Amino acid sequence: MNSAKALLCHISFAILFLLLTSQANATHNMFCSGIDSDADVTILFGAGPVLAPLEADIYFDGKAISTRGRENAEDATIVQFSADDEHLRMQLINDQADTLLATVRVLRHFNDVEEPVQIGLLQFGASTPVGITCEGP
């Protein structure tokens, strides 16, 4: 009977541990949309002390690129990423690493009630950059 109680205690501890640490394994998304254009950017970030992109999808003017191998989207790889409290910059290239497909730049400002206001630019290939607004981490 003591071994059953010990096993139940270990199982309870494991469940409690998983519940307490489940937030540490969470991911975060940033969603951006075009200000005066048909543009969308979605970036999935891993959890942790440093903002690190895991995946990205970008749509602009009927064209799409994705790091996830999505159907009807050109395959892309995140080649450069940097971020701090005020800026985010990400570049994606094609699978042959010979063409820059997109650049995303976001500026973050905190308003009077400490909510982030995020605006930026999306440049899709060699097109003229378009304005975007973003929500997310």
Salt bridges, closest charged atoms under 4 A:
GLU55 OE1 - ARG68 NE 3.50
ASP57 OD2 - ARG68 NH2 2.10
ASP57 OD2 - ARG70 NH1 3.39
ASP84 OD1 - HIS87 ND1 3.51
